[in-house]
C-alpha cells in the first residue's frame, strides 16, 4: 500500500490534520499504541537478569545511534 493512501485514510479517520501533522486524536491513538506495545514487551524484558539487560542495551546502542542519525524519531 502506498504511503499517500495510508495518510489519506488516517486523515479521513481524523488522525491527521490538513497540515499533515497528527491531530489530537492521532496523538492520543499513538500514545495508546505506544503504551500497549510497551506493556506487551515488558514480560520479555522482565525475564532478563540485570546483566542480560545491560548486554541487550549495549548491543542495541549502535542500532539506536544509526536510527537517530538517520532522523527516524
mmCIF file as Biopython writes it, N, C-alpha, C and O atoms, coordinates in Angstrom:
data_model
#
loop_
_atom_site.group_PDB
_atom_site.id
_atom_site.type_symbol
_atom_site.label_atom_id
_atom_site.label_alt_id
_atom_site.label_comp_id
_atom_site.label_asym_id
_atom_site.label_entity_id
_atom_site.label_seq_id
_atom_site.pdbx_PDB_ins_code
_atom_site.Cartn_x
_atom_site.Cartn_y
_atom_site.Cartn_z
_atom_site.occupancy
_atom_site.B_iso_or_equiv
_atom_site.auth_seq_id
_atom_site.auth_asym_id
_atom_site.pdbx_PDB_model_num
ATOM 1   N N  . UNK A ? 1  ? 0.844   -1.167  0.000  1.0 0.0 1  A 1 
ATOM 2   C CA . UNK A ? 1  ? 0.000   0.000   0.000  1.0 0.0 1  A 1 
ATOM 3   C C  . UNK A ? 1  ? 0.894   1.237   0.000  1.0 0.0 1  A 1 
ATOM 4   O O  . UNK A ? 1  ? 1.912   1.279   0.690  1.0 0.0 1  A 1 
ATOM 5   N N  . UNK A ? 2  ? 0.516   2.205   -0.754 1.0 0.0 2  A 1 
ATOM 6   C CA . UNK A ? 2  ? 1.312   3.426   -0.829 1.0 0.0 2  A 1 
ATOM 7   C C  . UNK A ? 2  ? 1.062   4.307   0.381  1.0 0.0 2  A 1 
ATOM 8   O O  . UNK A ? 2  ? -0.036  4.342   0.937  1.0 0.0 2  A 1 
ATOM 9   N N  . UNK A ? 3  ? 2.098   5.007   0.766  1.0 0.0 3  A 1 
ATOM 10  C CA . UNK A ? 3  ? 2.031   5.862   1.937  1.0 0.0 3  A 1 
ATOM 11  C C  . UNK A ? 3  ? 0.919   6.905   1.811  1.0 0.0 3  A 1 
ATOM 12  O O  . UNK A ? 3  ? 0.222   7.183   2.787  1.0 0.0 3  A 1 
ATOM 13  N N  . UNK A ? 4  ? 0.750   7.475   0.642  1.0 0.0 4  A 1 
ATOM 14  C CA . UNK A ? 4  ? -0.283  8.508   0.456  1.0 0.0 4  A 1 
ATOM 15  C C  . UNK A ? 4  ? -1.667  7.953   0.763  1.0 0.0 4  A 1 
ATOM 16  O O  . UNK A ? 4  ? -2.496  8.649   1.349  1.0 0.0 4  A 1 
ATOM 17  N N  . UNK A ? 5  ? -1.922  6.716   0.378  1.0 0.0 5  A 1 
ATOM 18  C CA . UNK A ? 5  ? -3.228  6.104   0.646  1.0 0.0 5  A 1 
ATOM 19  C C  . UNK A ? 5  ? -3.425  5.906   2.150  1.0 0.0 5  A 1 
ATOM 20  O O  . UNK A ? 5  ? -4.520  6.114   2.672  1.0 0.0 5  A 1 
ATOM 21  N N  . UNK A ? 6  ? -2.375  5.509   2.829  1.0 0.0 6  A 1 
ATOM 22  C CA . UNK A ? 6  ? -2.447  5.328   4.284  1.0 0.0 6  A 1 
ATOM 23  C C  . UNK A ? 6  ? -2.721  6.670   4.958  1.0 0.0 6  A 1 
ATOM 24  O O  . UNK A ? 6  ? -3.580  6.760   5.835  1.0 0.0 6  A 1 
ATOM 25  N N  . UNK A ? 7  ? -2.003  7.699   4.558  1.0 0.0 7  A 1 
ATOM 26  C CA . UNK A ? 7  ? -2.188  9.025   5.137  1.0 0.0 7  A 1 
ATOM 27  C C  . UNK A ? 7  ? -3.608  9.523   4.866  1.0 0.0 7  A 1 
ATOM 28  O O  . UNK A ? 7  ? -4.240  10.099  5.753  1.0 0.0 7  A 1 
ATOM 29  N N  . UNK A ? 8  ? -4.115  9.308   3.653  1.0 0.0 8  A 1 
ATOM 30  C CA . UNK A ? 8  ? -5.476  9.723   3.330  1.0 0.0 8  A 1 
ATOM 31  C C  . UNK A ? 8  ? -6.490  9.035   4.227  1.0 0.0 8  A 1 
ATOM 32  O O  . UNK A ? 8  ? -7.428  9.672   4.706  1.0 0.0 8  A 1 
ATOM 33  N N  . UNK A ? 9  ? -6.313  7.746   4.459  1.0 0.0 9  A 1 
ATOM 34  C CA . UNK A ? 9  ? -7.242  7.027   5.335  1.0 0.0 9  A 1 
ATOM 35  C C  . UNK A ? 9  ? -7.141  7.540   6.773  1.0 0.0 9  A 1 
ATOM 36  O O  . UNK A ? 9  ? -8.153  7.671   7.462  1.0 0.0 9  A 1 
ATOM 37  N N  . UNK A ? 10 ? -5.925  7.827   7.217  1.0 0.0 10 A 1 
ATOM 38  C CA . UNK A ? 10 ? -5.761  8.372   8.566  1.0 0.0 10 A 1 
ATOM 39  C C  . UNK A ? 10 ? -6.401  9.754   8.668  1.0 0.0 10 A 1 
ATOM 40  O O  . UNK A ? 10 ? -6.982  10.096  9.698  1.0 0.0 10 A 1 
ATOM 41  N N  . UNK A ? 11 ? -6.297  10.542  7.610  1.0 0.0 11 A 1 
ATOM 42  C CA . UNK A ? 11 ? -6.912  11.869  7.598  1.0 0.0 11 A 1 
ATOM 43  C C  . UNK A ? 11 ? -8.439  11.724  7.656  1.0 0.0 11 A 1 
ATOM 44  O O  . UNK A ? 11 ? -9.100  12.473  8.376  1.0 0.0 11 A 1 
ATOM 45  N N  . UNK A ? 12 ? -8.992  10.785  6.919  1.0 0.0 12 A 1 
ATOM 46  C CA . UNK A ? 12 ? -10.440 10.545  6.936  1.0 0.0 12 A 1 
ATOM 47  C C  . UNK A ? 12 ? -10.917 10.115  8.324  1.0 0.0 12 A 1 
ATOM 48  O O  . UNK A ? 12 ? -12.051 10.401  8.710  1.0 0.0 12 A 1 
ATOM 49  N N  . UNK A ? 13 ? -10.064 9.439   9.059  1.0 0.0 13 A 1 
ATOM 50  C CA . UNK A ? 13 ? -10.417 8.991   10.417 1.0 0.0 13 A 1 
ATOM 51  C C  . UNK A ? 13 ? -10.166 10.081  11.455 1.0 0.0 13 A 1 
ATOM 52  O O  . UNK A ? 13 ? -10.411 9.873   12.643 1.0 0.0 13 A 1 
ATOM 53  N N  . UNK A ? 14 ? -9.682  11.233  11.018 1.0 0.0 14 A 1 
ATOM 54  C CA . UNK A ? 14 ? -9.450  12.339  11.935 1.0 0.0 14 A 1 
ATOM 55  C C  . UNK A ? 14 ? -8.148  12.237  12.700 1.0 0.0 14 A 1 
ATOM 56  O O  . UNK A ? 14 ? -7.971  12.920  13.709 1.0 0.0 14 A 1 
ATOM 57  N N  . UNK A ? 15 ? -7.235  11.398  12.242 1.0 0.0 15 A 1 
ATOM 58  C CA . UNK A ? 15 ? -5.969  11.205  12.947 1.0 0.0 15 A 1 
ATOM 59  C C  . UNK A ? 15 ? -4.871  12.160  12.478 1.0 0.0 15 A 1 
ATOM 60  O O  . UNK A ? 15 ? -3.889  12.391  13.184 1.0 0.0 15 A 1 
ATOM 61  N N  . UNK A ? 16 ? -5.051  12.706  11.282 1.0 0.0 16 A 1 
ATOM 62  C CA . UNK A ? 16 ? -4.067  13.627  10.712 1.0 0.0 16 A 1 
ATOM 63  C C  . UNK A ? 16 ? -4.794  14.893  10.273 1.0 0.0 16 A 1 
ATOM 64  O O  . UNK A ? 16 ? -5.852  14.836  9.647  1.0 0.0 16 A 1 
ATOM 65  N N  . UNK A ? 17 ? -4.208  16.026  10.613 1.0 0.0 17 A 1 
ATOM 66  C CA . UNK A ? 17 ? -4.775  17.320  10.233 1.0 0.0 17 A 1 
ATOM 67  C C  . UNK A ? 17 ? -4.415  17.654  8.788  1.0 0.0 17 A 1 
ATOM 68  O O  . UNK A ? 17 ? -3.584  16.982  8.176  1.0 0.0 17 A 1 
ATOM 69  N N  . UNK A ? 18 ? -5.037  18.680  8.257  1.0 0.0 18 A 1 
ATOM 70  C CA . UNK A ? 18 ? -4.747  19.130  6.890  1.0 0.0 18 A 1 
ATOM 71  C C  . UNK A ? 18 ? -3.275  19.502  6.726  1.0 0.0 18 A 1 
ATOM 72  O O  . UNK A ? 18 ? -2.719  19.406  5.632  1.0 0.0 18 A 1 
ATOM 73  N N  . UNK A ? 19 ? -2.648  19.928  7.832  1.0 0.0 19 A 1 
ATOM 74  C CA . UNK A ? 19 ? -1.231  20.306  7.793  1.0 0.0 19 A 1 
ATOM 75  C C  . UNK A ? 19 ? -0.310  19.102  7.591  1.0 0.0 19 A 1 
ATOM 76  O O  . UNK A ? 19 ? 0.867   19.259  7.268  1.0 0.0 19 A 1 
ATOM 77  N N  . UNK A ? 20 ? -0.855  17.904  7.784  1.0 0.0 20 A 1 
ATOM 78  C CA . UNK A ? 20 ? -0.047  16.693  7.670  1.0 0.0 20 A 1 
ATOM 79  C C  . UNK A ? 20 ? 0.463   16.171  8.997  1.0 0.0 20 A 1 
ATOM 80  O O  . UNK A ? 20 ? 1.061   15.097  9.050  1.0 0.0 20 A 1 
ATOM 81  N N  . UNK A ? 21 ? 0.233   16.921  10.078 1.0 0.0 21 A 1 
ATOM 82  C CA . UNK A ? 21 ? 0.660   16.512  11.407 1.0 0.0 21 A 1 
ATOM 83  C C  . UNK A ? 21 ? -0.466  15.793  12.120 1.0 0.0 21 A 1 
ATOM 84  O O  . UNK A ? 21 ? -1.635  15.936  11.761 1.0 0.0 21 A 1 
ATOM 85  N N  . UNK A ? 22 ? -0.105  15.015  13.136 1.0 0.0 22 A 1 
ATOM 86  C CA . UNK A ? 22 ? -1.118  14.301  13.904 1.0 0.0 22 A 1 
ATOM 87  C C  . UNK A ? 22 ? -2.073  15.277  14.576 1.0 0.0 22 A 1 
ATOM 88  O O  . UNK A ? 22 ? -1.664  16.315  15.097 1.0 0.0 22 A 1 
ATOM 89  N N  . UNK A ? 23 ? -3.338  14.926  14.552 1.0 0.0 23 A 1 
ATOM 90  C CA . UNK A ? 23 ? -4.347  15.691  15.282 1.0 0.0 23 A 1 
ATOM 91  C C  . UNK A ? 23 ? -4.298  15.265  16.748 1.0 0.0 23 A 1 
ATOM 92  O O  . UNK A ? 23 ? -3.533  14.373  17.115 1.0 0.0 23 A 1 
ATOM 93  N N  . UNK A ? 24 ? -5.108  15.899  17.574 1.0 0.0 24 A 1 
ATOM 94  C CA . UNK A ? 24 ? -5.193  15.478  18.977 1.0 0.0 24 A 1 
ATOM 95  C C  . UNK A ? 24 ? -5.577  14.001  19.049 1.0 0.0 24 A 1 
ATOM 96  O O  . UNK A ? 24 ? -5.002  13.242  19.829 1.0 0.0 24 A 1 
ATOM 97  N N  . UNK A ? 25 ? -6.552  13.600  18.233 1.0 0.0 25 A 1 
ATOM 98  C CA . UNK A ? 25 ? -6.979  12.192  18.211 1.0 0.0 25 A 1 
ATOM 99  C C  . UNK A ? 25 ? -5.847  11.294  17.724 1.0 0.0 25 A 1 
ATOM 100 O O  . UNK A ? 25 ? -5.686  10.177  18.217 1.0 0.0 25 A 1 
ATOM 101 N N  . UNK A ? 26 ? -5.068  11.771  16.766 1.0 0.0 26 A 1 
ATOM 102 C CA . UNK A ? 26 ? -3.933  10.998  16.270 1.0 0.0 26 A 1 
ATOM 103 C C  . UNK A ? 26 ? -2.861  10.821  17.328 1.0 0.0 26 A 1 
ATOM 104 O O  . UNK A ? 26 ? -2.286  9.742   17.466 1.0 0.0 26 A 1 
ATOM 105 N N  . UNK A ? 27 ? -2.593  11.886  18.076 1.0 0.0 27 A 1 
ATOM 106 C CA . UNK A ? 27 ? -1.606  11.794  19.160 1.0 0.0 27 A 1 
ATOM 107 C C  . UNK A ? 27 ? -2.098  10.853  20.256 1.0 0.0 27 A 1 
ATOM 108 O O  . UNK A ? 27 ? -1.318  10.077  20.808 1.0 0.0 27 A 1 
ATOM 109 N N  . UNK A ? 28 ? -3.382  10.923  20.568 1.0 0.0 28 A 1 
ATOM 110 C CA . UNK A ? 28 ? -3.938  10.021  21.582 1.0 0.0 28 A 1 
ATOM 111 C C  . UNK A ? 28 ? -3.841  8.565   21.124 1.0 0.0 28 A 1 
ATOM 112 O O  . UNK A ? 28 ? -3.507  7.686   21.919 1.0 0.0 28 A 1 
ATOM 113 N N  . UNK A ? 29 ? -4.129  8.310   19.854 1.0 0.0 29 A 1 
ATOM 114 C CA . UNK A ? 29 ? -4.011  6.945   19.325 1.0 0.0 29 A 1 
ATOM 115 C C  . UNK A ? 29 ? -2.577  6.463   19.378 1.0 0.0 29 A 1 
ATOM 116 O O  . UNK A ? 29 ? -2.309  5.319   19.747 1.0 0.0 29 A 1 
ATOM 117 N N  . UNK A ? 30 ? -1.648  7.343   19.005 1.0 0.0 30 A 1 
ATOM 118 C CA . UNK A ? 30 ? -0.232  6.986   19.037 1.0 0.0 30 A 1 
ATOM 119 C C  . UNK A ? 30 ? 0.194   6.652   20.464 1.0 0.0 30 A 1 
ATOM 120 O O  . UNK A ? 30 ? 0.905   5.672   20.686 1.0 0.0 30 A 1 
ATOM 121 N N  . UNK A ? 31 ? -0.235  7.458   21.427 1.0 0.0 31 A 1 
ATOM 122 C CA . UNK A ? 31 ? 0.121   7.207   22.826 1.0 0.0 31 A 1 
ATOM 123 C C  . UNK A ? 31 ? -0.461  5.879   23.317 1.0 0.0 31 A 1 
ATOM 124 O O  . UNK A ? 31 ? 0.207   5.144   24.043 1.0 0.0 31 A 1 
ATOM 125 N N  . UNK A ? 32 ? -1.704  5.566   22.925 1.0 0.0 32 A 1 
ATOM 126 C CA . UNK A ? 32 ? -2.313  4.282   23.319 1.0 0.0 32 A 1 
ATOM 127 C C  . UNK A ? 32 ? -1.541  3.108   22.719 1.0 0.0 32 A 1 
ATOM 128 O O  . UNK A ? 32 ? -1.304  2.106   23.393 1.0 0.0 32 A 1 
ATOM 129 N N  . UNK A ? 33 ? -1.153  3.235   21.462 1.0 0.0 33 A 1 
ATOM 130 C CA . UNK A ? 33 ? -0.401  2.167   20.792 1.0 0.0 33 A 1 
ATOM 131 C C  . UNK A ? 33 ? 0.962   1.987   21.447 1.0 0.0 33 A 1 
ATOM 132 O O  . UNK A ? 33 ? 1.391   0.859   21.689 1.0 0.0 33 A 1 
ATOM 133 N N  . UNK A ? 34 ? 1.648   3.095   21.737 1.0 0.0 34 A 1 
ATOM 134 C CA . UNK A ? 34 ? 2.960   3.016   22.397 1.0 0.0 34 A 1 
ATOM 135 C C  . UNK A ? 34 ? 2.830   2.344   23.761 1.0 0.0 34 A 1 
ATOM 136 O O  . UNK A ? 34 ? 3.649   1.496   24.114 1.0 0.0 34 A 1 
ATOM 137 N N  . UNK A ? 35 ? 1.815   2.714   24.521 1.0 0.0 35 A 1 
ATOM 138 C CA . UNK A ? 35 ? 1.602   2.116   25.841 1.0 0.0 35 A 1 
ATOM 139 C C  . UNK A ? 35 ? 1.314   0.627   25.733 1.0 0.0 35 A 1 
ATOM 140 O O  . UNK A ? 35 ? 1.848   -0.174  26.500 1.0 0.0 35 A 1 
ATOM 141 N N  . UNK A ? 36 ? 0.474   0.262   24.782 1.0 0.0 36 A 1 
ATOM 142 C CA . UNK A ? 36 ? 0.139   -1.146  24.590 1.0 0.0 36 A 1 
ATOM 143 C C  . UNK A ? 36 ? 1.369   -1.966  24.204 1.0 0.0 36 A 1 
ATOM 144 O O  . UNK A ? 36 ? 1.584   -3.048  24.749 1.0 0.0 36 A 1 
ATOM 145 N N  . UNK A ? 37 ? 2.172   -1.464  23.277 1.0 0.0 37 A 1 
ATOM 146 C CA . UNK A ? 37 ? 3.357   -2.223  22.874 1.0 0.0 37 A 1 
ATOM 147 C C  . UNK A ? 37 ? 4.369   -2.306  24.007 1.0 0.0 37 A 1 
ATOM 148 O O  . UNK A ? 37 ? 5.043   -3.325  24.161 1.0 0.0 37 A 1 
ATOM 149 N N  . UNK A ? 38 ? 4.483   -1.240  24.806 1.0 0.0 38 A 1 
ATOM 150 C CA . UNK A ? 38 ? 5.370   -1.294  25.979 1.0 0.0 38 A 1 
ATOM 151 C C  . UNK A ? 38 ? 4.905   -2.375  26.952 1.0 0.0 38 A 1 
ATOM 152 O O  . UNK A ? 38 ? 5.710   -3.162  27.449 1.0 0.0 38 A 1 
ATOM 153 N N  . UNK A ? 39 ? 3.601   -2.405  27.218 1.0 0.0 39 A 1 
ATOM 154 C CA . UNK A ? 39 ? 3.054   -3.409  28.146 1.0 0.0 39 A 1 
ATOM 155 C C  . UNK A ? 39 ? 3.226   -4.825  27.615 1.0 0.0 39 A 1 
ATOM 156 O O  . UNK A ? 39 ? 3.506   -5.747  28.381 1.0 0.0 39 A 1 
ATOM 157 N N  . UNK A ? 40 ? 3.060   -5.002  26.306 1.0 0.0 40 A 1 
ATOM 158 C CA . UNK A ? 40 ? 3.217   -6.336  25.725 1.0 0.0 40 A 1 
ATOM 159 C C  . UNK A ? 40 ? 4.677   -6.793  25.734 1.0 0.0 40 A 1 
ATOM 160 O O  . UNK A ? 40 ? 4.950   -7.989  25.840 1.0 0.0 40 A 1 
ATOM 161 N N  . UNK A ? 41 ? 5.604   -5.860  25.625 1.0 0.0 41 A 1 
ATOM 162 C CA . UNK A ? 41 ? 7.028   -6.207  25.595 1.0 0.0 41 A 1 
ATOM 163 C C  . UNK A ? 41 ? 7.607   -6.415  26.995 1.0 0.0 41 A 1 
ATOM 164 O O  . UNK A ? 41 ? 8.623   -7.093  27.149 1.0 0.0 41 A 1 
ATOM 165 N N  . UNK A ? 42 ? 6.980   -5.845  27.999 1.0 0.0 42 A 1 
ATOM 166 C CA . UNK A ? 42 ? 7.534   -5.879  29.359 1.0 0.0 42 A 1 
ATOM 167 C C  . UNK A ? 42 ? 7.876   -7.280  29.859 1.0 0.0 42 A 1 
ATOM 168 O O  . UNK A ? 42 ? 8.949   -7.451  30.438 1.0 0.0 42 A 1 
ATOM 169 N N  . UNK A ? 43 ? 7.027   -8.291  29.670 1.0 0.0 43 A 1 
ATOM 170 C CA . UNK A ? 43 ? 7.383   -9.614  30.196 1.0 0.0 43 A 1 
ATOM 171 C C  . UNK A ? 43 ? 8.697   -10.165 29.631 1.0 0.0 43 A 1 
ATOM 172 O O  . UNK A ? 43 ? 9.438   -10.848 30.337 1.0 0.0 43 A 1 
ATOM 173 N N  . UNK A ? 44 ? 8.977   -9.873  28.386 1.0 0.0 44 A 1 
ATOM 174 C CA . UNK A ? 44 ? 10.231  -10.357 27.798 1.0 0.0 44 A 1 
ATOM 175 C C  . UNK A ? 44 ? 11.435  -9.721  28.491 1.0 0.0 44 A 1 
ATOM 176 O O  . UNK A ? 44 ? 12.433  -10.393 28.753 1.0 0.0 44 A 1 
ATOM 177 N N  . UNK A ? 45 ? 11.338  -8.435  28.782 1.0 0.0 45 A 1 
ATOM 178 C CA . UNK A ? 45 ? 12.445  -7.749  29.463 1.0 0.0 45 A 1 
ATOM 179 C C  . UNK A ? 45 ? 12.512  -8.133  30.929 1.0 0.0 45 A 1 
ATOM 180 O O  . UNK A ? 45 ? 13.600  -8.228  31.496 1.0 0.0 45 A 1 
ATOM 181 N N  . UNK A ? 46 ? 11.364  -8.355  31.548 1.0 0.0 46 A 1 
ATOM 182 C CA . UNK A ? 46 ? 11.329  -8.729  32.963 1.0 0.0 46 A 1 
ATOM 183 C C  . UNK A ? 46 ? 12.008  -10.068 33.220 1.0 0.0 46 A 1 
ATOM 184 O O  . UNK A ? 46 ? 12.478  -10.325 34.329 1.0 0.0 46 A 1 
ATOM 185 N N  . UNK A ? 47 ? 12.061  -10.924 32.199 1.0 0.0 47 A 1 
ATOM 186 C CA . UNK A ? 47 ? 12.658  -12.245 32.377 1.0 0.0 47 A 1 
ATOM 187 C C  . UNK A ? 47 ? 14.189  -12.211 32.305 1.0 0.0 47 A 1 
ATOM 188 O O  . UNK A ? 47 ? 14.852  -13.200 32.619 1.0 0.0 47 A 1 
ATOM 189 N N  . UNK A ? 48 ? 14.745  -11.069 31.889 1.0 0.0 48 A 1 
ATOM 190 C CA . UNK A ? 48 ? 16.202  -10.958 31.780 1.0 0.0 48 A 1 
ATOM 191 C C  . UNK A ? 48 ? 16.824  -10.627 33.138 1.0 0.0 48 A 1 
ATOM 192 O O  . UNK A ? 48 ? 16.242  -9.915  33.957 1.0 0.0 48 A 1 
ATOM 193 N N  . UNK A ? 49 ? 18.004  -11.158 33.343 1.0 0.0 49 A 1 
ATOM 194 C CA . UNK A ? 49 ? 18.768  -10.765 34.528 1.0 0.0 49 A 1 
ATOM 195 C C  . UNK A ? 49 ? 19.302  -9.350  34.297 1.0 0.0 49 A 1 
ATOM 196 O O  . UNK A ? 49 ? 19.334  -8.885  33.158 1.0 0.0 49 A 1 
ATOM 197 N N  . UNK A ? 50 ? 19.717  -8.666  35.354 1.0 0.0 50 A 1 
ATOM 198 C CA . UNK A ? 50 ? 20.298  -7.331  35.151 1.0 0.0 50 A 1 
ATOM 199 C C  . UNK A ? 50 ? 21.486  -7.342  34.176 1.0 0.0 50 A 1 
ATOM 200 O O  . UNK A ? 50 ? 21.632  -6.427  33.366 1.0 0.0 50 A 1 
ATOM 201 N N  . UNK A ? 51 ? 22.307  -8.348  34.252 1.0 0.0 51 A 1 
ATOM 202 C CA . UNK A ? 51 ? 23.463  -8.435  33.341 1.0 0.0 51 A 1 
ATOM 203 C C  . UNK A ? 51 ? 23.001  -8.645  31.899 1.0 0.0 51 A 1 
ATOM 204 O O  . UNK A ? 51 ? 23.556  -8.050  30.976 1.0 0.0 51 A 1 
ATOM 205 N N  . UNK A ? 52 ? 21.994  -9.481  31.708 1.0 0.0 52 A 1 
ATOM 206 C CA . UNK A ? 52 ? 21.469  -9.699  30.350 1.0 0.0 52 A 1 
ATOM 207 C C  . UNK A ? 52 ? 20.825  -8.429  29.799 1.0 0.0 52 A 1 
ATOM 208 O O  . UNK A ? 52 ? 20.970  -8.121  28.616 1.0 0.0 52 A 1 
ATOM 209 N N  . UNK A ? 53 ? 20.125  -7.705  30.642 1.0 0.0 53 A 1 
ATOM 210 C CA . UNK A ? 53 ? 19.509  -6.457  30.207 1.0 0.0 53 A 1 
ATOM 211 C C  . UNK A ? 53 ? 20.579  -5.430  29.838 1.0 0.0 53 A 1 
ATOM 212 O O  . UNK A ? 53 ? 20.446  -4.728  28.836 1.0 0.0 53 A 1 
ATOM 213 N N  . UNK A ? 54 ? 21.633  -5.341  30.640 1.0 0.0 54 A 1 
ATOM 214 C CA . UNK A ? 54 ? 22.745  -4.441  30.311 1.0 0.0 54 A 1 
ATOM 215 C C  . UNK A ? 54 ? 23.369  -4.810  28.974 1.0 0.0 54 A 1 
ATOM 216 O O  . UNK A ? 54 ? 23.700  -3.932  28.177 1.0 0.0 54 A 1 
ATOM 217 N N  . UNK A ? 55 ? 23.532  -6.115  28.724 1.0 0.0 55 A 1 
ATOM 218 C CA . UNK A ? 55 ? 24.121  -6.562  27.463 1.0 0.0 55 A 1 
ATOM 219 C C  . UNK A ? 55 ? 23.204  -6.240  26.292 1.0 0.0 55 A 1 
ATOM 220 O O  . UNK A ? 55 ? 23.674  -5.819  25.235 1.0 0.0 55 A 1 
ATOM 221 N N  . UNK A ? 56 ? 21.909  -6.431  26.468 1.0 0.0 56 A 1 
ATOM 222 C CA . UNK A ? 56 ? 20.953  -6.106  25.408 1.0 0.0 56 A 1 
ATOM 223 C C  . UNK A ? 56 ? 21.019  -4.623  25.070 1.0 0.0 56 A 1 
ATOM 224 O O  . UNK A ? 56 ? 21.038  -4.249  23.897 1.0 0.0 56 A 1 
ATOM 225 N N  . UNK A ? 57 ? 21.052  -3.790  26.082 1.0 0.0 57 A 1 
ATOM 226 C CA . UNK A ? 57 ? 21.127  -2.346  25.855 1.0 0.0 57 A 1 
ATOM 227 C C  . UNK A ? 57 ? 22.416  -1.997  25.119 1.0 0.0 57 A 1 
ATOM 228 O O  . UNK A ? 57 ? 22.399  -1.204  24.177 1.0 0.0 57 A 1 
ATOM 229 N N  . UNK A ? 58 ? 23.520  -2.579  25.540 1.0 0.0 58 A 1 
ATOM 230 C CA . UNK A ? 58 ? 24.804  -2.317  24.873 1.0 0.0 58 A 1 
ATOM 231 C C  . UNK A ? 58 ? 24.771  -2.779  23.420 1.0 0.0 58 A 1 
ATOM 232 O O  . UNK A ? 58 ? 25.300  -2.102  22.538 1.0 0.0 58 A 1 
ATOM 233 N N  . UNK A ? 59 ? 24.153  -3.928  23.173 1.0 0.0 59 A 1 
ATOM 234 C CA . UNK A ? 59 ? 24.067  -4.452  21.805 1.0 0.0 59 A 1 
ATOM 235 C C  . UNK A ? 59 ? 23.176  -3.590  20.914 1.0 0.0 59 A 1 
ATOM 236 O O  . UNK A ? 59 ? 23.411  -3.491  19.709 1.0 0.0 59 A 1 
ATOM 237 N N  . UNK A ? 60 ? 22.158  -2.971  21.501 1.0 0.0 60 A 1 
ATOM 238 C CA . UNK A ? 60 ? 21.213  -2.177  20.714 1.0 0.0 60 A 1 
ATOM 239 C C  . UNK A ? 60 ? 21.647  -0.728  20.527 1.0 0.0 60 A 1 
ATOM 240 O O  . UNK A ? 60 ? 21.116  -0.039  19.656 1.0 0.0 60 A 1 
ATOM 241 N N  . UNK A ? 61 ? 22.595  -0.253  21.320 1.0 0.0 61 A 1 
ATOM 242 C CA . UNK A ? 61 ? 23.019  1.142   21.220 1.0 0.0 61 A 1 
ATOM 243 C C  . UNK A ? 61 ? 23.498  1.534   19.821 1.0 0.0 61 A 1 
ATOM 244 O O  . UNK A ? 61 ? 23.124  2.611   19.355 1.0 0.0 61 A 1 
ATOM 245 N N  . UNK A ? 62 ? 24.306  0.724   19.120 1.0 0.0 62 A 1 
ATOM 246 C CA . UNK A ? 62 ? 24.723  1.132   17.767 1.0 0.0 62 A 1 
ATOM 247 C C  . UNK A ? 62 ? 23.539  1.237   16.797 1.0 0.0 62 A 1 
ATOM 248 O O  . UNK A ? 62 ? 23.519  2.108   15.928 1.0 0.0 62 A 1 
ATOM 249 N N  . UNK A ? 63 ? 22.571  0.359   16.950 1.0 0.0 63 A 1 
ATOM 250 C CA . UNK A ? 63 ? 21.390  0.422   16.083 1.0 0.0 63 A 1 
ATOM 251 C C  . UNK A ? 63 ? 20.598  1.695   16.385 1.0 0.0 63 A 1 
ATOM 252 O O  . UNK A ? 63 ? 20.165  2.398   15.472 1.0 0.0 63 A 1 
ATOM 253 N N  . UNK A ? 64 ? 20.418  1.980   17.664 1.0 0.0 64 A 1 
ATOM 254 C CA . UNK A ? 64 ? 19.708  3.194   18.076 1.0 0.0 64 A 1 
ATOM 255 C C  . UNK A ? 64 ? 20.411  4.446   17.561 1.0 0.0 64 A 1 
ATOM 256 O O  . UNK A ? 64 ? 19.761  5.375   17.081 1.0 0.0 64 A 1 
ATOM 257 N N  . UNK A ? 65 ? 21.726  4.469   17.660 1.0 0.0 65 A 1 
ATOM 258 C CA . UNK A ? 65 ? 22.500  5.626   17.179 1.0 0.0 65 A 1 
ATOM 259 C C  . UNK A ? 65 ? 22.351  5.801   15.676 1.0 0.0 65 A 1 
ATOM 260 O O  . UNK A ? 65 ? 22.226  6.923   15.185 1.0 0.0 65 A 1 
ATOM 261 N N  . UNK A ? 66 ? 22.365  4.692   14.947 1.0 0.0 66 A 1 
ATOM 262 C CA . UNK A ? 66 ? 22.205  4.776   13.487 1.0 0.0 66 A 1 
ATOM 263 C C  . UNK A ? 66 ? 20.816  5.288   13.119 1.0 0.0 66 A 1 
ATOM 264 O O  . UNK A ? 66 ? 20.670  6.087   12.194 1.0 0.0 66 A 1 
ATOM 265 N N  . UNK A ? 67 ? 19.800  4.830   13.840 1.0 0.0 67 A 1 
ATOM 266 C CA . UNK A ? 67 ? 18.442  5.314   13.570 1.0 0.0 67 A 1 
ATOM 267 C C  . UNK A ? 67 ? 18.298  6.794   13.910 1.0 0.0 67 A 1 
ATOM 268 O O  . UNK A ? 67 ? 17.657  7.544   13.173 1.0 0.0 67 A 1 
ATOM 269 N N  . UNK A ? 68 ? 18.892  7.212   15.022 1.0 0.0 68 A 1 
ATOM 270 C CA . UNK A ? 68 ? 18.875  8.632   15.383 1.0 0.0 68 A 1 
ATOM 271 C C  . UNK A ? 68 ? 19.568  9.475   14.318 1.0 0.0 68 A 1 
ATOM 272 O O  . UNK A ? 68 ? 19.066  10.530  13.929 1.0 0.0 68 A 1 
ATOM 273 N N  . UNK A ? 69 ? 20.723  9.004   13.847 1.0 0.0 69 A 1 
ATOM 274 C CA . UNK A ? 69 ? 21.469  9.736   12.831 1.0 0.0 69 A 1 
ATOM 275 C C  . UNK A ? 69 ? 20.688  9.846   11.527 1.0 0.0 69 A 1 
ATOM 276 O O  . UNK A ? 69 ? 20.840  10.811  10.778 1.0 0.0 69 A 1 
ATOM 277 N N  . UNK A ? 70 ? 19.845  8.841   11.265 1.0 0.0 70 A 1 
ATOM 278 C CA . UNK A ? 70 ? 19.042  8.860   10.037 1.0 0.0 70 A 1 
ATOM 279 C C  . UNK A ? 70 ? 17.771  9.693   10.205 1.0 0.0 70 A 1 
ATOM 280 O O  . UNK A ? 70 ? 17.009  9.874   9.255  1.0 0.0 70 A 1 
ATOM 281 N N  . UNK A ? 71 ? 17.548  10.199  11.423 1.0 0.0 71 A 1 
ATOM 282 C CA . UNK A ? 71 ? 16.375  11.033  11.658 1.0 0.0 71 A 1 
ATOM 283 C C  . UNK A ? 71 ? 15.088  10.252  11.799 1.0 0.0 71 A 1 
ATOM 284 O O  . UNK A ? 71 ? 14.028  10.741  11.409 1.0 0.0 71 A 1 
ATOM 285 N N  . UNK A ? 72 ? 15.153  9.049   12.348 1.0 0.0 72 A 1 
ATOM 286 C CA . UNK A ? 72 ? 13.966  8.197   12.415 1.0 0.0 72 A 1 
ATOM 287 C C  . UNK A ? 72 ? 13.031  8.522   13.555 1.0 0.0 72 A 1 
ATOM 288 O O  . UNK A ? 72 ? 11.960  7.922   13.642 1.0 0.0 72 A 1 
ATOM 289 N N  . UNK A ? 73 ? 13.379  9.434   14.428 1.0 0.0 73 A 1 
ATOM 290 C CA . UNK A ? 73 ? 12.499  9.744   15.570 1.0 0.0 73 A 1 
ATOM 291 C C  . UNK A ? 73 ? 11.461  10.712  15.213 1.0 0.0 73 A 1 
ATOM 292 O O  . UNK A ? 73 ? 10.643  11.078  16.056 1.0 0.0 73 A 1 
#
